């Protein structure tokens, strides 16, 4: 992709006249990360990682030196790319120059930056490689009993979500190592800490669990199946589903307080001010929802909207894989 091929379209839609820009990025990009104002768009085949600013300015394309990129993330002027087939993390400048290749375990996928370290999830032998971001060398390797695609980084350490296991639900690796098994809780995929508690979401059965700081279970709720995302607000936890076109709001005591009907199912949730923002795959829509009234403002985006990120100044980036577009939305709420 060349800078001159970027297409900017100013669009107008919805009742609230949000400012919307569409950037043509090419087809097949399925993942997006945003860190320190830099966006990485990832396409495994043909291998490509696009680097842009969060305002849509094209910086570079990485397509040489990687065979099958599965993840990419920016930090301090470098872009780190998981190369699935080469069991490595390739380090580039934001302008596409290869700096170094760091060998890790087989089949690296998710990358996360936290506390001066890069954490690399590898799936063949379930493990997380910890790379020092100054020396660009592996500091340690942590191994686990089962593979996953999900982990979170907290002040207490790494919280590993045992997505495919049946004998463990989550595991903490920090100053101590401990695990928790919740009976009949399958496929955990999201863990959020807030207000001295932790909230855990299970995908297949739509289960939501609330834990205290010592991981004692305070309450559980069984919600709609295929619960792809949750949003922890000040007074409620919001859960979406790929089965039911609605949001479920659960208060902090574990009581279901409301269902908010939606035009279509959703798979990504964000919060902007007091509004819930939800992303729909097909037909490709963003919903701005007032949780008090249930009123919805709909913004049409491109075909097969796969990812949504929120910038520090509360703008939205939406990646649409089939139409090859990145939408930049400045809400008017």
C-alpha positions in Angstrom: 0.0 0.0 0.0 1.3 3.5 -0.9 0.4 6.7 0.8 -1.1 8.1 -2.4 -3.6 5.3 -2.5 -5.3 6.3 0.8 -8.8 7.4 0.2 -10.4 9.9 2.6 -14.2 10.2 2.4 -16.1 12.6 4.6 -19.4 11.0 5.4 -22.5 12.3 7.1 -25.0 10.0 8.8 -26.9 9.4 12.0 -29.0 11.9 14.0 -26.1 13.3 15.9 -23.9 14.2 13.0 -20.7 12.4 14.0 -17.7 13.2 12.0 -16.7 10.2 10.0 -13.7 9.6 7.8 -13.0 6.4 5.7 -9.4 5.4 4.9 -8.9 2.8 2.2 -6.4 0.2 3.5 -6.9 -2.8 1.3 -8.8 -6.1 1.8 -8.2 -8.9 4.3 -6.9 -7.1 7.3 -8.5 -8.9 10.3 -6.7 -7.5 13.4 -6.0 -4.1 14.7 -4.0 -2.8 17.7 -3.6 0.8 18.9 -0.8 1.8 21.3 0.8 5.2 21.9 -1.1 6.7 19.1 0.0 4.2 16.5 -2.3 1.8 14.7 -1.2 -1.6 13.4 -3.4 -3.5 10.9 -2.5 -7.2 10.4 -3.1 -9.5 7.5 -1.6 -12.9 7.6 -1.8 -13.7 3.9 -0.5 -12.1 1.8 1.7 -11.0 4.6 1.3 -7.4 5.5 1.3 -5.1 8.5 0.1 -1.5 7.9 1.3 1.2 10.2 -0.8 4.4 10.6 -1.3 7.2 13.1 -4.6 7.2 15.0 -5.7 10.1 12.7 -5.3 7.8 9.6 -2.0 9.0 8.3 -0.1 6.2 6.5 3.5 5.6 7.8 4.6 2.3 6.3 3.8 -1.2 5.3 5.7 -4.2 6.6 5.6 -7.1 4.1 9.2 -8.1 3.7 10.9 -10.3 6.3 7.6 -11.8 7.7 6.0 -15.0 6.5 2.7 -15.1 8.4 2.1 -12.1 10.8 -0.6 -12.9 13.4 -0.2 -9.8 15.7 1.6 -6.5 15.8 1.9 -3.7 18.3 3.8 -0.4 18.5 6.0 0.8 21.4 8.4 3.7 21.5 9.0 4.0 17.8 9.3 0.2 17.1 6.7 -2.2 15.8 6.8 -5.8 17.1 5.3 -8.5 14.8 4.5 -12.1 15.7 5.8 -14.3 12.9 3.8 -17.5 13.3 5.7 -19.7 11.0 9.2 -18.5 12.0 8.6 -18.8 15.8 9.9 -15.3 16.3 9.0 -11.7 16.9 10.3 -9.3 14.2 11.2 -5.8 15.4 10.8 -2.9 12.9 10.9 0.8 13.1 7.5 2.5 12.4 8.9 3.3 9.0 9.4 -0.4 8.1 13.1 -1.0 8.7 13.9 -4.4 10.2 15.8 -3.9 13.5 16.0 -7.4 15.0 14.4 -10.8 15.1 13.9 -12.4 18.5 13.3 -16.2 18.7 10.5 -17.3 20.8 8.3 -20.5 21.0 6.5 -22.1 18.1 3.3 -20.4 16.9 3.5 -17.0 18.5 0.3 -15.0 18.4 -0.8 -12.3 20.9 1.6 -9.5 21.9 1.1 -7.1 24.8 3.2 -4.3 26.2 3.3 -3.7 30.0 5.8 -2.3 32.4 8.8 -2.2 30.1 8.2 -5.7 28.9 6.7 -7.3 25.8 4.7 -10.5 26.5 4.5 -13.0 23.7 1.8 -15.8 23.7 2.9 -19.0 22.0 0.5 -21.9 21.5 2.3 -25.1 20.4 3.9 -25.5 23.8 1.6 -23.2 25.8 3.8 -20.4 27.1 4.4 -16.7 27.4 7.8 -15.3 26.6 8.8 -12.1 28.4 11.0 -9.7 26.4 12.9 -6.8 27.8 12.0 -3.8 25.6 15.3 -2.0 26.1 17.6 -4.9 25.5 15.3 -6.7 23.0 16.1 -10.0 24.6 14.0 -12.7 26.2 14.1 -12.4 30.0 12.0 -15.4 31.0 9.6 -18.1 29.7 6.5 -19.1 31.6 4.8 -22.4 30.7 1.2 -23.5 31.2 -0.9 -26.6 31.0 -3.1 -25.7 28.1 -3.1 -23.3 25.2 -5.2 -20.1 25.0 -5.6 -16.9 23.0 -6.4 -14.8 26.1 -4.3 -13.3 28.9 -4.3 -10.0 30.8 -1.5 -8.1 32.4 -2.2 -6.6 35.9 -0.2 -5.1 38.8 -0.4 -8.5 40.4 1.1 -10.3 37.5 -0.1 -12.2 34.4 -3.7 -13.6 34.5 -3.8 -16.5 32.1 -7.3 -17.5 30.9 -7.5 -21.3 30.3 -9.8 -21.1 27.3 -9.5 -24.7 26.2 -9.0 -26.4 29.6 -11.6 -28.1 31.8 -9.6 -28.4 35.0 -8.6 -24.8 35.3 -10.4 -21.5 34.6 -7.8 -18.8 35.3 -4.2 -18.7 36.6 -2.1 -15.9 38.1 1.7 -15.8 37.7 3.2 -13.0 39.8 4.9 -13.0 43.1 3.0 -16.2 43.7 1.5 -18.7 41.3 -2.1 -19.8 41.9 -5.1 -20.9 39.9 -8.9 -20.9 40.2 -11.3 -23.5 38.9 -15.0 -22.4 38.6 -17.3 -25.3 38.1 -19.0 -25.4 34.7 -17.3 -22.2 33.6 -16.1 -22.7 30.0 -14.0 -20.7 27.6 -13.0 -17.6 29.6 -12.0 -14.9 27.2 -12.1 -11.6 29.1 -10.9 -10.5 32.6 -11.3 -7.0 33.9 -10.3 -5.5 37.3 -12.1 -2.5 38.7 -12.9 -1.2 42.2 -11.1 -4.0 44.0 -13.0 -6.7 42.1 -12.4 -8.8 39.0 -15.0 -9.7 36.4 -14.6 -12.8 34.3 -16.6 -13.6 31.1 -17.0 -17.0 29.5 -17.7 -17.1 25.8 -19.7 -20.3 25.1 -22.3 -20.2 27.9 -22.3 -16.5 28.5 -21.3 -16.8 32.1 -20.2 -13.8 34.1 -18.4 -14.2 37.4 -17.4 -11.5 40.0 -14.4 -12.2 42.2 -12.9 -10.4 45.1 -9.2 -9.5 45.4 -8.4 -13.0 46.7 -10.4 -14.6 43.8 -13.3 -15.7 46.0 -16.4 -15.9 43.9 -18.9 -13.2 45.0 -21.6 -14.0 42.4 -22.2 -15.5 39.0 -24.8 -14.9 36.3 -25.7 -17.1 33.3 -26.3 -14.7 30.4 -26.8 -15.2 26.6 -24.5 -17.7 24.9 -21.6 -16.7 22.7 -20.8 -13.6 24.9 -18.0 -12.0 22.9 -17.3 -8.9 25.0 -18.1 -7.1 28.2 -17.8 -3.5 29.4 -17.4 -2.7 33.1 -18.9 0.7 33.9 -19.2 2.5 37.2 -22.4 0.9 38.3 -23.1 -2.0 35.8 -21.4 -4.6 33.7 -22.6 -4.7 30.1 -22.4 -8.0 28.1 -23.1 -8.5 24.4 -23.8 -11.7 22.5 -23.4 -13.2 19.1 -26.7 -15.0 19.6 -29.2 -12.4 20.9 -29.4 -8.9 19.4 -29.3 -7.2 22.8 -27.1 -6.0 25.7 -27.5 -7.3 29.2 -26.8 -5.0 32.1 -25.8 -6.5 35.4 -25.4 -4.4 38.5 -22.4 -4.8 40.9 -24.4 -7.0 43.2 -25.0 -9.5 40.4 -28.6 -8.7 39.6 -29.8 -8.4 35.9 -31.3 -4.9 35.8 -32.0 -4.4 32.1 -31.9 -5.8 28.6 -31.3 -3.3 25.8 -32.6 -4.4 22.4 -30.3 -3.8 19.4 -30.8 -3.9 15.7 -28.2 -6.7 15.3 -25.8 -8.8 17.4 -22.5 -7.2 18.5 -19.0 -8.4 19.3 -17.1 -5.3 20.6 -18.0 -2.9 23.3 -16.5 0.5 24.4 -17.5 3.4 26.6 -17.5 7.0 25.5 -18.6 9.4 28.2 -21.8 7.9 29.5 -22.7 6.0 26.3 -22.1 2.4 25.4 -20.6 1.9 22.0 -21.2 -1.5 20.3 -19.9 -2.9 17.0 -21.8 -5.2 14.7 -20.1 -7.5 12.1 -22.7 -7.6 9.4 -24.2 -5.4 8.0 -21.4 -3.3 9.6 -22.8 -0.8 12.1 -21.7 1.1 15.2 -24.4 1.7 17.9 -24.2 4.6 20.3 -26.5 3.6 23.2 -27.8 5.6 26.1 -28.0 3.0 28.9 -30.6 5.0 30.8 -33.1 5.4 28.0 -32.0 2.6 25.6 -32.0 5.1 22.7 -29.7 4.0 19.9 -27.9 6.1 17.3 -26.6 4.0 14.4 -23.6 4.7 12.2 -23.1 2.7 9.1 -19.6 1.5 8.4 -18.1 -0.9 5.9 -18.5 -4.6 5.1 -17.5 -7.1 7.9 -16.5 -4.8 10.7 -14.1 -6.9 12.7 -12.3 -4.6 15.2 -12.9 -1.4 17.1 -10.5 0.7 19.2 -10.9 3.9 21.2 -8.2 6.6 21.2 -7.2 8.5 24.3 -9.3 11.5 23.1 -12.3 9.2 22.7 -12.5 8.8 19.0 -13.2 5.4 17.5 -11.3 3.4 14.9 -13.3 0.6 13.1 -11.6 -1.9 10.8 -13.8 -3.4 8.0 -12.1 -6.4 6.5 -14.2 -7.1 3.4 -14.5 -3.5 2.2 -10.9 -2.7 3.0 -11.6 0.4 5.1 -10.6 1.9 8.3 -13.3 4.3 9.7 -12.3 7.1 12.0 -15.3 8.4 14.0 -15.4 11.5 16.1 -18.6 11.2 18.1 -21.0 14.0 18.7 -22.7 13.0 21.9 
